[in-house]
Amino acid sequence: MENPPTTNYEPGTRLEVTIEKIVPGGYGIAFAKDLTVFVSLAAPGDRVLVRLERVKGRTAFAEIESINELSPDRGVPPCKYFGTCGGCDLQQLPYERQLSAKIDVVQDSLHRIGNLNIENIPMIASPKPLEYRTRALWRADTRSGNMGYYKRNSHDIVDVDHCPILDPALDETLQRFRSELSGIVAWEEKLVVEAATGSDGAVSVYSAASPEPTTEVSVKAAGEEFTFDARTFFQGNLSLVERLVESATGNTSGKYALDLYCGVGLFSLPLARRFTHVTGVESNERAIYFANRNAKNAGLANLRVFAEGVARFLFDRDPGEPDFVLLDPPRAGTEKNVIKRILSLAPRQISYVACDPAILARDLRRLVDGGYSIDSVTALDLFPQTHHIETVARLTRS
């Protein structure tokens, strides 16, 4: 099919394009006349017929209608729901190719957004490309009995009888809940269920619509034990937690460390073994409850945690003069002026843990402009089969 002779593109327009590479968001990027096209579920080298779904200026997002020429990089997705379910978006690529694509995405973000050229970024692969996921959020409809994840680009529920990325304990829990849906009459019609599993395979489940109490689970990693439940955040790939802590904290030590967005204490506890005093800051009060418990159980009296927003803590309190600042913000990134305030504290070292390379690139640029040099950037594949990637940057004051 020939491409349109004009540049008056609109939703519904069909184009034949060649996918150049994978870019942030997991899209394959292609080019037509005066148009950049982001294509879902594509592989570099695919020659595809696509249908434009959204068009804005010279940019469009598209879905594949047919693959006219298969890329040699394209593999066989391990899940029968791939393409329908919105949970995974890189299963079309073999795992090794996923890893190299993610490194390209990190380097592209650092260069394009942060004007930072960093070569040879190491990638720490997941020991489990499948059956790794130890946290999950499921959607359920008690009338239809469907339970699973949202369909791509919609709020329809894909009824999942097996999820190959879930830890077996969570997959079994999903099937048990799914089989019991038809007998549930006391709950609401639409349910959101959160679940997490620990080191011993125990499972914590939480739903606001359920009267059942939420049990706790524990994870042993990095020489510590962390207790939490499904209502609090903990990393969702236990096979890489130890490597993540190692990458973020290294062998740093000193008098005072500040752990921002500390959660249940994943980094705070190891830091408290090597610093005279550690302060953790986290807005989620339930996470702080567990952080206090974890510190007490570990016998760490030198760790103090605050249930407060990071920006409020930094600007309304005296955060002291930290030697080391670690920050692990949510996907949306740091609040306004947090980086500026950290620069005013002038810590000797900074460790930035990010789950969005674009946010990392933005803030690294600010830190470099503020007088810091980048010692290392490490990528960890905490989310195989998806475009998400964890990245750790270590910096030293110049």
C-alpha positions in Angstrom: 0.0 0.0 0.0 1.4 3.4 -1.0 1.7 6.1 1.7 -0.6 9.2 1.3 0.7 11.7 -1.2 0.1 14.5 1.3 0.9 15.1 4.9 -2.7 15.4 6.0 -2.6 12.4 8.3 -5.6 11.6 10.5 -6.7 8.7 12.8 -7.6 5.7 10.6 -4.9 6.4 8.0 -3.0 3.3 7.0 0.8 3.3 6.3 3.5 0.8 5.6 6.5 1.6 7.6 9.8 -0.1 8.8 10.5 -0.1 12.5 13.9 1.4 13.3 14.3 0.7 17.0 12.6 0.5 20.4 12.2 3.9 22.2 10.9 5.0 25.6 7.5 3.6 26.4 8.3 0.4 24.6 7.2 1.7 21.2 8.8 0.9 17.9 9.7 4.1 16.1 9.2 4.5 12.3 9.1 7.4 9.9 6.8 8.4 7.1 6.8 11.6 5.1 6.7 14.5 7.7 5.6 12.0 10.3 7.2 10.2 13.2 5.2 7.0 14.1 5.2 5.2 17.4 4.1 1.6 17.0 3.0 -0.7 19.8 4.3 -4.3 20.1 6.8 -3.9 17.2 10.2 -5.3 16.7 13.2 -3.5 15.1 13.3 -4.5 11.5 9.6 -5.3 11.1 8.0 -4.1 7.9 4.4 -3.4 9.0 1.1 -2.1 7.9 -0.1 0.2 10.7 -3.3 2.1 11.4 -2.9 5.6 13.0 -4.8 5.8 16.2 -3.8 9.3 17.4 -2.2 12.1 15.5 -0.8 15.3 16.9 1.2 17.5 14.6 4.0 15.5 13.1 3.7 12.7 15.6 1.3 9.7 15.6 0.7 6.5 17.6 -0.3 3.5 15.7 -1.3 -0.2 15.9 -0.1 -3.0 13.7 -2.7 -4.3 11.3 -0.3 -6.8 9.6 3.4 -7.7 9.5 4.5 -7.7 5.9 8.1 -8.6 6.7 9.2 -10.2 10.0 12.2 -8.8 11.9 14.9 -11.4 12.7 14.7 -9.9 16.2 11.0 -11.0 16.6 10.4 -14.0 18.9 7.4 -16.0 20.1 5.6 -14.4 23.0 5.3 -16.8 26.0 1.8 -15.6 27.0 -1.3 -16.4 25.0 -2.8 -13.0 26.2 0.0 -11.0 24.7 -1.3 -8.2 22.5 -4.7 -8.3 24.3 -3.6 -7.8 27.9 -2.1 -4.5 28.8 0.4 -5.9 31.3 3.4 -6.7 29.0 4.6 -5.0 25.9 8.0 -6.5 25.0 7.2 -10.2 24.8 7.6 -10.0 21.0 11.3 -9.8 21.6 13.5 -12.6 23.0 14.8 -11.8 26.4 18.4 -10.9 25.4 17.0 -8.5 22.8 14.8 -6.9 25.4 17.9 -6.2 27.5 19.8 -4.5 24.7 16.7 -2.5 23.7 16.4 -1.2 27.3 20.0 -0.2 27.4 19.4 1.8 24.2 16.4 3.4 25.8 18.4 4.5 28.9 21.2 5.9 26.8 18.7 7.7 24.4 16.9 9.3 27.3 20.1 10.5 29.0 21.4 11.9 25.7 18.1 13.4 24.4 16.7 14.8 27.6 19.8 15.3 29.8 22.4 16.0 27.1 24.5 13.3 28.9 26.6 10.8 26.9 27.2 7.8 29.0 28.6 4.7 27.3 28.9 1.1 28.5 26.0 1.1 30.9 26.0 -2.3 32.6 22.7 -4.2 32.5 21.9 -6.6 35.4 19.5 -9.2 33.9 16.8 -10.8 35.9 17.6 -14.4 36.9 14.0 -15.1 36.1 12.6 -13.6 32.9 9.4 -15.4 33.7 7.7 -16.3 37.0 9.5 -13.3 38.6 6.7 -11.0 39.6 6.1 -10.9 43.3 3.7 -8.0 43.4 0.4 -7.7 41.4 -2.7 -5.6 41.0 -5.7 -7.5 39.6 -9.0 -6.3 38.3 -12.2 -8.3 38.8 -15.9 -8.3 37.8 -18.1 -10.3 40.2 -20.9 -10.4 37.7 -19.0 -11.9 34.7 -16.5 -13.8 36.9 -13.6 -12.2 34.9 -10.4 -11.5 36.8 -7.0 -10.4 35.5 -5.7 -7.2 34.0 -7.0 -4.4 31.9 -7.1 -4.9 28.2 -4.7 -2.7 26.2 -6.0 0.8 25.8 -9.3 0.1 27.7 -10.9 -0.7 31.1 -12.2 -4.0 29.9 -10.9 -7.0 32.0 -8.9 -9.7 30.4 -9.9 -13.0 32.1 -6.5 -14.6 32.9 -6.3 -18.3 33.7 -2.5 -18.2 33.9 0.0 -15.3 34.0 3.5 -16.5 33.1 5.3 -13.6 34.6 3.7 -14.1 38.1 5.6 -15.9 40.9 3.9 -19.3 41.1 2.5 -18.4 44.6 0.8 -15.3 43.1 -0.4 -17.2 40.1 -2.0 -19.8 42.3 -3.6 -17.0 44.3 -5.0 -15.4 41.2 -6.6 -18.6 40.1 -8.1 -19.2 43.6 -9.7 -15.8 43.7 -10.9 -16.1 40.1 -12.6 -19.4 40.9 -14.4 -17.9 43.9 -15.7 -14.8 42.2 -19.0 -16.3 41.3 -19.8 -17.0 44.9 -19.0 -13.6 46.2 -22.2 -11.6 46.8 -21.1 -9.2 49.6 -18.4 -7.4 47.6 -18.8 -4.7 45.1 -19.3 -5.5 41.4 -15.9 -4.1 40.4 -12.9 -5.1 42.5 -9.3 -4.1 42.7 -7.1 -6.7 44.4 -3.5 -6.1 45.4 -1.2 -9.0 46.2 2.4 -9.6 47.3 4.5 -12.6 48.2 7.5 -12.9 50.4 10.6 -15.0 50.5 8.9 -18.1 51.9 6.0 -18.1 49.4 3.4 -16.6 51.8 1.0 -14.3 50.1 -0.6 -11.0 51.3 -3.8 -9.9 49.6 -5.7 -6.6 50.0 -8.9 -5.3 48.5 -10.9 -2.3 49.9 -14.1 -4.3 49.1 -13.1 -7.3 51.2 -13.7 -7.6 55.0 -10.8 -10.1 55.2 -7.7 -8.8 57.2 -4.5 -8.3 55.2 -1.8 -10.6 56.3 1.9 -9.6 56.4 4.8 -11.2 54.5 8.6 -10.9 54.9 11.6 -10.7 52.5 15.1 -11.6 53.5 17.7 -9.7 51.4 20.9 -7.7 51.7 21.4 -9.2 55.2 18.1 -7.7 56.4 14.5 -8.8 56.9 11.8 -6.6 55.6 8.1 -7.1 56.7 5.3 -5.4 54.7 1.9 -6.2 53.3 0.0 -5.8 50.0 -1.0 -2.2 50.9 2.6 -1.0 51.0 5.1 -0.8 48.2 8.0 -3.3 47.9 10.1 -4.1 44.8 8.2 -6.6 42.7 11.2 -8.8 41.6 12.7 -10.4 44.7 15.5 -12.1 42.6 17.1 -8.6 42.1 16.4 -6.9 45.4 19.9 -7.6 46.7 21.6 -6.4 43.5 19.5 -3.3 43.6 20.5 -2.5 47.2 24.1 -3.2 46.3 24.0 -0.9 43.3 22.4 1.9 45.2 24.4 1.9 48.4 27.7 0.3 47.3 30.3 0.5 50.0 29.5 4.1 51.1 29.7 5.0 54.7 29.9 8.1 56.9 28.3 10.1 59.7 24.8 10.9 58.3 22.7 9.5 55.4 19.4 10.8 54.2 17.0 8.2 52.5 14.2 10.0 50.6 11.1 8.1 49.6 12.3 5.3 51.9 9.3 3.0 51.8 9.6 0.2 54.4 13.3 0.7 54.7 14.8 -1.2 51.9 17.8 1.1 51.7 17.5 2.7 55.1 18.4 -0.5 57.0 21.6 -1.4 55.1 22.6 2.3 55.3 22.1 2.3 59.1 24.8 -0.4 59.4 27.4 1.9 57.8 26.4 5.4 58.9 26.3 6.8 62.4 22.8 8.2 61.8 20.2 7.7 59.1 17.0 9.6 58.4 14.2 8.1 56.2 11.4 10.1 54.7 8.2 8.6 53.2 4.7 10.0 52.8 2.9 6.7 53.1 2.2 6.3 56.8 1.7 2.5 56.6 5.1 2.1 54.9 6.6 4.2 57.8 4.8 1.9 60.3 6.7 -1.1 58.7 9.9 0.8 58.4 9.9 1.5 62.2 9.1 -2.2 62.9 11.8 -3.4 60.5 14.4 -1.1 62.1 13.4 -2.2 65.6 13.5 -5.9 64.7 17.0 -5.3 63.2 18.1 -3.5 66.4 18.9 -0.3 64.6 18.4 2.5 67.0 20.3 5.0 64.8 17.5 5.1 62.1 14.8 7.7 62.4 11.9 7.8 59.9 9.4 10.5 59.1 5.9 10.1 57.7 5.9 13.2 55.6 6.1 14.3 52.0 9.8 14.7 50.9 9.3 18.3 49.7 7.7 19.3 52.9 10.3 17.6 55.0 13.2 19.2 53.1 11.7 22.7 53.2 9.8 22.8 56.5 12.4 21.0 58.6 16.1 21.2 59.1 17.3 18.0 57.3 20.9 18.5 58.6 24.1 18.1 56.6 24.1 14.6 55.1 27.2 13.0 53.7 25.1 10.8 51.5 21.6 11.3 50.0 19.7 8.4 48.4 16.4 9.1 46.6 14.0 6.5 45.1 11.0 8.6 43.9 7.8 7.1 42.4 7.4 6.9 38.7 6.2 10.5 38.4 9.6 11.6 39.9 10.6 14.1 42.5 8.3 16.9 43.7 9.0 20.5 42.6 12.3 21.9 43.8 13.4 18.7 45.6 16.6 18.5 43.5 17.3 22.2 44.1 17.0 21.7 47.8 19.3 18.6 47.7 21.9 20.7 45.9 21.7 23.3 48.7 22.5 20.5 51.2 25.7 19.7 49.2 26.1 16.0 50.2 29.3 14.4 49.3 27.6 11.6 47.4 24.1 11.1 45.9 22.5 7.9 44.7 19.4 8.2 42.5 17.2 5.1 41.9 14.7 5.7 39.1 12.1 3.6 37.3 11.7 6.1 34.5 14.8 6.9 32.4 13.3 10.2 31.3 12.8 11.4 34.8 16.3 10.2 35.7 17.8 12.1 32.7 16.0 15.3 33.7 17.2 15.2 37.3 20.7 14.1 36.5 21.1 17.1 34.2 20.1 19.4 37.2 22.5 17.6 39.5 25.4 17.8 37.0 24.7 21.5 36.4 24.7 21.9 40.2 28.2 20.6 40.6 28.1 16.8 40.7 29.8 14.3 38.4 28.3 11.0 37.5 30.4 8.1 38.7 28.2 5.3 37.3 24.9 4.4 35.8 23.6 0.8 36.2 20.5 -0.7 34.7 18.6 -3.5 36.4 15.9 -5.4 34.6 13.3 -5.6 37.4 10.5 -5.9 34.9 11.2 -8.5 32.2 8.7 -8.7 29.3 7.8 -5.0 29.8 9.4 -1.7 28.8 9.9 -0.7 32.4 13.5 -0.6 33.7 15.2 0.4 37.0 18.3 2.5 36.8 20.7 3.6 39.5 23.0 6.6 39.1 25.8 7.3 41.6 27.2 10.9 41.8 29.9 12.7 43.7 30.2 16.4 44.4 32.9 17.8 42.1 
